[in-house]
Amino acid sequence: MSEKELREELAAIARDTLRYIERERAAGNDELLAQSAARAATHPAPAPANAAPASASPAASRTSPAPAPRVAVPTAPAPAEVDLFGASIAPPRASITATEPPRLSEMINPKGSDRAALAVDALPILDEVAREARACRKCGLCETRTNAVPGVGSAQSGIVFVGEAPGADEDRRGEPFVGRAGELLTKIIEAMDKKRLIPGVPLTRDTVYICNVLKCRPPENRNPLPHEIEMCSPYLHRQLEALKPRVICCLGKFAAELLVGVKGTIGGLRGRIYRYRGAKLIVTYHPAACLRNPNYKTPVWEDMQLLAREYQTD
């Protein structure tokens, strides 16, 4: 390959990289990668290792032996990975190594916006909503509850999981998703973090926000009634307004119908990207449904991979 052809190929790679990082703005490292790509596109590429120096005479070039070509040694493919549900995990995409590692805030926030500061700003509003929910007597659920269950977590990651209503364990402790279904949700979040589905963004119960449509447990875990959703949903809307999430994940039918605004089955609603006041929104099965039917675990993991991909794009 001639030096001119090599330069043209490098320029094409740089252009492709620039297009790629536009899709990766949500990871926060677009500016750093763009600078690296720009340098690759505008600076001349170095001459090949076996090319003769520019000052060398033709005769010297003819008499100087060329170095032996390097032979690439093939490597064995890595064994396929399996997630905690037993589903195959696609290999990670090739990454570009920057000259200087980006700060965590840059990885979390697109265009330099500061989610850490946003999380601090959201706290007073979330605390206010929690106080009001604990004192709420707008519907009959206040008569049967032990504790209201406002929500837990933070705005740090920009991911919010919204379920249906508290269960017995949640009602007793005043914290969402702490029973068997909650343990499964925690494992899902931990698996997303372990597999680095969103590079640079730590995913734990503290960095995501977890809440429900209803803040009080319906007796015997029955389905929420329409008037209960109507009375309680303003708390959820205020929480989402304060959290300003990048992606909302609806866990189950009632959260999906409220936030998507249409009725349907989870099977019919999942796999698509919706919008809620500027945030992306996906729908998946409730962890309790996965406990009842383990066949749902694989589609839930697929939905978490979809969430991660959409998080990293605008």
TORTIGU-71920 format. One record per residue (C-alpha): residue number from 1; x, y, z negated. Coordinates in pm, whole numbers. Layout:
N
+------+--------+--------+--------+
: resi :      x :      y :      z :
+------+--------+--------+--------+
:  NUM :      X :      Y :      Z :
...
+------+--------+--------+--------+
This chain:
314
+------+--------+--------+--------+
: resi :      x :      y :      z :
+------+--------+--------+--------+
:    1 :      0 :      0 :      0 :
:    2 :    138 :    339 :     99 :
:    3 :    170 :    625 :   -149 :
:    4 :   -110 :    812 :     29 :
:    5 :   -343 :    512 :      5 :
:    6 :   -253 :    471 :   -363 :
:    7 :   -341 :    836 :   -431 :
:    8 :   -672 :    800 :   -250 :
:    9 :   -756 :    488 :   -451 :
:   10 :   -670 :    663 :   -779 :
:   11 :   -886 :    960 :   -681 :
:   12 :  -1177 :    726 :   -608 :
:   13 :  -1130 :    558 :   -945 :
:   14 :  -1129 :    899 :  -1113 :
:   15 :  -1455 :    996 :   -941 :
:   16 :  -1616 :    668 :  -1048 :
:   17 :  -1493 :    725 :  -1403 :
:   18 :  -1646 :   1071 :  -1413 :
:   19 :  -1979 :    930 :  -1303 :
:   20 :  -1947 :    658 :  -1563 :
:   21 :  -1882 :    893 :  -1854 :
:   22 :  -2186 :   1099 :  -1760 :
:   23 :  -2385 :    790 :  -1844 :
:   24 :  -2187 :    749 :  -2166 :
:   25 :  -2249 :   1095 :  -2309 :
:   26 :  -2446 :    950 :  -2596 :
:   27 :  -2127 :    786 :  -2725 :
:   28 :  -1976 :   1132 :  -2769 :
:   29 :  -1644 :   1057 :  -2597 :
:   30 :  -1740 :   1196 :  -2259 :
:   31 :  -1528 :   1510 :  -2281 :
:   32 :  -1217 :   1320 :  -2382 :
:   33 :  -1262 :   1063 :  -2105 :
:   34 :  -1343 :   1335 :  -1854 :
:   35 :  -1012 :   1506 :  -1929 :
:   36 :   -825 :   1180 :  -1878 :
:   37 :  -1012 :   1113 :  -1553 :
:   38 :   -949 :   1467 :  -1430 :
:   39 :   -578 :   1434 :  -1492 :
:   40 :   -576 :   1107 :  -1298 :
:   41 :   -758 :   1273 :  -1007 :
:   42 :   -544 :   1589 :   -984 :
:   43 :   -191 :   1474 :  -1078 :
:   44 :     16 :   1289 :   -817 :
:   45 :     46 :    919 :   -878 :
:   46 :    395 :    786 :   -951 :
:   47 :    581 :    614 :   -671 :
:   48 :    570 :    234 :   -672 :
:   49 :    844 :     65 :   -871 :
:   50 :   1000 :    -93 :   -562 :
:   51 :   1001 :    228 :   -355 :
:   52 :   1337 :    382 :   -269 :
:   53 :   1420 :    723 :   -429 :
:   54 :   1346 :   1024 :   -210 :
:   55 :   1716 :   1127 :   -207 :
:   56 :   1841 :    785 :   -102 :
:   57 :   1968 :    748 :    252 :
:   58 :   1810 :    499 :    494 :
:   59 :   2126 :    294 :    481 :
:   60 :   2118 :    276 :    105 :
:   61 :   1756 :    167 :    125 :
:   62 :   1848 :   -112 :    359 :
:   63 :   2133 :   -240 :    144 :
:   64 :   1964 :   -212 :   -197 :
:   65 :   1786 :   -535 :   -285 :
:   66 :   1420 :   -499 :   -379 :
:   67 :   1324 :   -618 :   -726 :
:   68 :   1146 :   -949 :   -749 :
:   69 :    768 :   -910 :   -736 :
:   70 :    577 :   -963 :  -1058 :
:   71 :    349 :  -1264 :  -1061 :
:   72 :     23 :  -1233 :  -1255 :
:   73 :    -28 :  -1521 :  -1495 :
:   74 :   -395 :  -1626 :  -1505 :
:   75 :   -552 :  -1650 :  -1847 :
:   76 :   -820 :  -1891 :  -1955 :
:   77 :  -1166 :  -1736 :  -1988 :
:   78 :  -1279 :  -1666 :  -2343 :
:   79 :  -1552 :  -1897 :  -2476 :
:   80 :  -1903 :  -1757 :  -2454 :
:   81 :  -2018 :  -1584 :  -2771 :
:   82 :  -2349 :  -1659 :  -2940 :
:   83 :  -2543 :  -1413 :  -3155 :
:   84 :  -2696 :  -1492 :  -3494 :
:   85 :  -3010 :  -1610 :  -3315 :
:   86 :  -2820 :  -1859 :  -3096 :
:   87 :  -2853 :  -1652 :  -2779 :
:   88 :  -2557 :  -1596 :  -2546 :
:   89 :  -2393 :  -1256 :  -2570 :
:   90 :  -2275 :  -1083 :  -2255 :
:   91 :  -1902 :   -995 :  -2264 :
:   92 :  -1832 :   -631 :  -2353 :
:   93 :  -1775 :   -385 :  -2073 :
:   94 :  -1418 :   -280 :  -2004 :
:   95 :  -1325 :     25 :  -2204 :
:   96 :  -1096 :    314 :  -2123 :
:   97 :   -824 :    384 :  -2378 :
:   98 :   -798 :    754 :  -2451 :
:   99 :   -467 :    918 :  -2538 :
:  100 :   -617 :   1029 :  -2870 :
:  101 :   -890 :    832 :  -3052 :
:  102 :  -1215 :   1032 :  -3078 :
:  103 :  -1344 :   1132 :  -3419 :
:  104 :  -1644 :    947 :  -3558 :
:  105 :  -1865 :   1255 :  -3523 :
:  106 :  -1768 :   1277 :  -3156 :
:  107 :  -1858 :    913 :  -3102 :
:  108 :  -2197 :    953 :  -3268 :
:  109 :  -2301 :   1286 :  -3123 :
:  110 :  -2329 :   1391 :  -2758 :
:  111 :  -2179 :   1725 :  -2655 :
:  112 :  -2030 :   1797 :  -2997 :
:  113 :  -2361 :   1813 :  -3182 :
:  114 :  -2314 :   1710 :  -3543 :
:  115 :  -2541 :   1430 :  -3663 :
:  116 :  -2374 :   1441 :  -4003 :
:  117 :  -2496 :   1800 :  -4043 :
:  118 :  -2835 :   1700 :  -3904 :
:  119 :  -2857 :   1423 :  -4164 :
:  120 :  -2789 :   1676 :  -4439 :
:  121 :  -3052 :   1914 :  -4301 :
:  122 :  -3308 :   1632 :  -4283 :
:  123 :  -3270 :   1529 :  -4648 :
:  124 :  -3487 :   1801 :  -4807 :
:  125 :  -3768 :   1733 :  -4560 :
:  126 :  -3748 :   1357 :  -4612 :
:  127 :  -3748 :   1407 :  -4989 :
:  128 :  -4051 :   1635 :  -4964 :
:  129 :  -4240 :   1381 :  -4752 :
:  130 :  -4148 :   1110 :  -5003 :
:  131 :  -4281 :   1313 :  -5296 :
:  132 :  -4606 :   1386 :  -5114 :
:  133 :  -4650 :   1021 :  -5012 :
:  134 :  -4599 :    901 :  -5368 :
:  135 :  -4864 :   1145 :  -5490 :
:  136 :  -5100 :   1091 :  -5195 :
:  137 :  -5462 :   1000 :  -5261 :
:  138 :  -5606 :   1053 :  -4912 :
:  139 :  -5730 :    695 :  -4873 :
:  140 :  -5825 :    400 :  -5089 :
:  141 :  -5481 :    239 :  -5073 :
:  142 :  -5369 :    467 :  -5356 :
:  143 :  -5597 :    266 :  -5587 :
:  144 :  -5430 :    -69 :  -5518 :
:  145 :  -5065 :     24 :  -5464 :
:  146 :  -4789 :    -18 :  -5721 :
:  147 :  -4549 :    216 :  -5542 :
:  148 :  -4569 :    419 :  -5225 :
:  149 :  -4293 :    328 :  -4979 :
:  150 :  -4184 :    640 :  -4786 :
:  151 :  -3865 :    520 :  -4616 :
:  152 :  -3493 :    459 :  -4659 :
:  153 :  -3173 :    546 :  -4473 :
:  154 :  -3051 :    859 :  -4296 :
:  155 :  -3034 :   1043 :  -3965 :
:  156 :  -2662 :    966 :  -3928 :
:  157 :  -2689 :    718 :  -3640 :
:  158 :  -2999 :    861 :  -3474 :
:  159 :  -3179 :    523 :  -3480 :
:  160 :  -3515 :    476 :  -3653 :
:  161 :  -3699 :    148 :  -3708 :
:  162 :  -4074 :    186 :  -3765 :
:  163 :  -4279 :   -103 :  -3898 :
:  164 :  -4642 :   -153 :  -3986 :
:  165 :  -4695 :   -132 :  -4363 :
:  166 :  -4528 :   -239 :  -4688 :
:  167 :  -4569 :   -592 :  -4817 :
:  168 :  -4573 :   -724 :  -5173 :
:  169 :  -4196 :   -698 :  -5227 :
:  170 :  -4189 :   -349 :  -5080 :
:  171 :  -4485 :   -238 :  -5292 :
:  172 :  -4311 :   -365 :  -5605 :
:  173 :  -3976 :   -198 :  -5532 :
:  174 :  -4088 :    112 :  -5342 :
:  175 :  -3845 :     39 :  -5055 :
:  176 :  -3931 :    -78 :  -4701 :
:  177 :  -3825 :   -412 :  -4553 :
:  178 :  -3682 :   -581 :  -4862 :
:  179 :  -3873 :   -912 :  -4841 :
:  180 :  -3798 :  -1202 :  -4606 :
:  181 :  -3881 :   -993 :  -4298 :
:  182 :  -3660 :   -717 :  -4435 :
:  183 :  -3370 :   -958 :  -4482 :
:  184 :  -3402 :  -1055 :  -4116 :
:  185 :  -3407 :   -689 :  -4008 :
:  186 :  -3091 :   -629 :  -4214 :
:  187 :  -2923 :   -925 :  -4040 :
:  188 :  -3022 :   -783 :  -3701 :
:  189 :  -2870 :   -444 :  -3787 :
:  190 :  -2555 :   -613 :  -3920 :
:  191 :  -2527 :   -822 :  -3602 :
:  192 :  -2556 :   -510 :  -3387 :
:  193 :  -2274 :   -353 :  -3587 :
:  194 :  -2057 :   -668 :  -3581 :
:  195 :  -2091 :   -702 :  -3204 :
:  196 :  -2025 :   -327 :  -3162 :
:  197 :  -2328 :   -283 :  -2939 :
:  198 :  -2283 :     93 :  -2984 :
:  199 :  -1904 :    147 :  -3005 :
:  200 :  -1799 :    400 :  -3266 :
:  201 :  -2139 :    415 :  -3436 :
:  202 :  -2156 :    222 :  -3765 :
:  203 :  -2492 :     52 :  -3808 :
:  204 :  -2613 :    -27 :  -4160 :
:  205 :  -2931 :     30 :  -4359 :
:  206 :  -2771 :    355 :  -4474 :
:  207 :  -2693 :    495 :  -4129 :
:  208 :  -3027 :    405 :  -3966 :
:  209 :  -3370 :    507 :  -4098 :
:  210 :  -3632 :    245 :  -4181 :
:  211 :  -3997 :    324 :  -4252 :
:  212 :  -4356 :    218 :  -4181 :
:  213 :  -4670 :    366 :  -4031 :
:  214 :  -4849 :    321 :  -4366 :
:  215 :  -4669 :    424 :  -4683 :
:  216 :  -4887 :    207 :  -4910 :
:  217 :  -4952 :   -167 :  -4900 :
:  218 :  -5291 :   -282 :  -4770 :
:  219 :  -5447 :   -540 :  -5007 :
:  220 :  -5349 :   -899 :  -4924 :
:  221 :  -5128 :   -763 :  -4642 :
:  222 :  -5430 :   -712 :  -4418 :
:  223 :  -5398 :   -505 :  -4101 :
:  224 :  -5406 :   -125 :  -4137 :
:  225 :  -5748 :     28 :  -4080 :
:  226 :  -5792 :    314 :  -3830 :
:  227 :  -5875 :    575 :  -4094 :
:  228 :  -5573 :    469 :  -4301 :
:  229 :  -5344 :    520 :  -4001 :
:  230 :  -5506 :    857 :  -3934 :
:  231 :  -5453 :    974 :  -4292 :
:  232 :  -5098 :    841 :  -4327 :
:  233 :  -4942 :    895 :  -3983 :
:  234 :  -4867 :   1267 :  -4039 :
:  235 :  -4602 :   1160 :  -4291 :
:  236 :  -4433 :    948 :  -4023 :
:  237 :  -4450 :   1227 :  -3765 :
:  238 :  -4286 :   1470 :  -4009 :
:  239 :  -4012 :   1216 :  -4085 :
:  240 :  -3937 :   1168 :  -3715 :
:  241 :  -3935 :   1545 :  -3663 :
:  242 :  -3672 :   1582 :  -3937 :
:  243 :  -3464 :   1281 :  -3824 :
:  244 :  -3452 :   1386 :  -3456 :
:  245 :  -3367 :   1030 :  -3347 :
:  246 :  -3205 :    932 :  -3021 :
:  247 :  -3390 :    598 :  -3017 :
:  248 :  -3699 :    479 :  -3206 :
:  249 :  -3762 :    105 :  -3233 :
:  250 :  -4125 :     11 :  -3296 :
:  251 :  -4148 :   -315 :  -3488 :
:  252 :  -4484 :   -466 :  -3408 :
:  253 :  -4822 :   -373 :  -3268 :
:  254 :  -4938 :    -93 :  -3496 :
:  255 :  -4621 :    116 :  -3475 :
:  256 :  -4614 :     65 :  -3098 :
:  257 :  -4976 :    166 :  -3041 :
:  258 :  -4941 :    475 :  -3259 :
:  259 :  -4618 :    610 :  -3111 :
:  260 :  -4653 :    489 :  -2752 :
:  261 :  -5017 :    596 :  -2744 :
:  262 :  -5154 :    292 :  -2562 :
:  263 :  -5296 :    -41 :  -2675 :
:  264 :  -5149 :   -369 :  -2565 :
:  265 :  -4958 :   -679 :  -2667 :
:  266 :  -4594 :   -666 :  -2774 :
:  267 :  -4510 :   -895 :  -2483 :
:  268 :  -4664 :   -644 :  -2245 :
:  269 :  -4512 :   -333 :  -2409 :
:  270 :  -4155 :   -450 :  -2471 :
:  271 :  -3876 :   -423 :  -2217 :
:  272 :  -3968 :    -66 :  -2120 :
:  273 :  -3842 :    276 :  -2223 :
:  274 :  -4096 :    524 :  -2359 :
:  275 :  -4058 :    879 :  -2485 :
:  276 :  -4161 :   1031 :  -2814 :
:  277 :  -4097 :   1407 :  -2843 :
:  278 :  -3759 :   1384 :  -2671 :
:  279 :  -3650 :   1054 :  -2828 :
:  280 :  -3634 :    727 :  -2640 :
:  281 :  -3863 :    458 :  -2775 :
:  282 :  -3862 :     81 :  -2737 :
:  283 :  -4100 :   -187 :  -2864 :
:  284 :  -4014 :   -527 :  -3004 :
:  285 :  -4160 :   -800 :  -3225 :
:  286 :  -4189 :   -742 :  -3599 :
:  287 :  -3936 :   -947 :  -3800 :
:  288 :  -4229 :  -1115 :  -3977 :
:  289 :  -4345 :  -1243 :  -3636 :
:  290 :  -3997 :  -1388 :  -3582 :
:  291 :  -4027 :  -1576 :  -3910 :
:  292 :  -4359 :  -1721 :  -3797 :
:  293 :  -4234 :  -1797 :  -3447 :
:  294 :  -3854 :  -1836 :  -3410 :
:  295 :  -3893 :  -1822 :  -3030 :
:  296 :  -3931 :  -1445 :  -3067 :
:  297 :  -3577 :  -1407 :  -3199 :
:  298 :  -3410 :  -1418 :  -2858 :
:  299 :  -3632 :  -1146 :  -2704 :
:  300 :  -3576 :   -933 :  -3016 :
:  301 :  -3199 :   -959 :  -2966 :
:  302 :  -3244 :   -868 :  -2600 :
:  303 :  -3440 :   -561 :  -2714 :
:  304 :  -3157 :   -461 :  -2949 :
:  305 :  -2916 :   -478 :  -2656 :
:  306 :  -3158 :   -261 :  -2457 :
:  307 :  -3170 :    -16 :  -2749 :
:  308 :  -2790 :      3 :  -2751 :
:  309 :  -2767 :     63 :  -2377 :
:  310 :  -3030 :    336 :  -2386 :
:  311 :  -2864 :    497 :  -2687 :
:  312 :  -2551 :    547 :  -2477 :
:  313 :  -2728 :    707 :  -2181 :
:  314 :  -2922 :   1030 :  -2140 :
+------+--------+--------+--------+
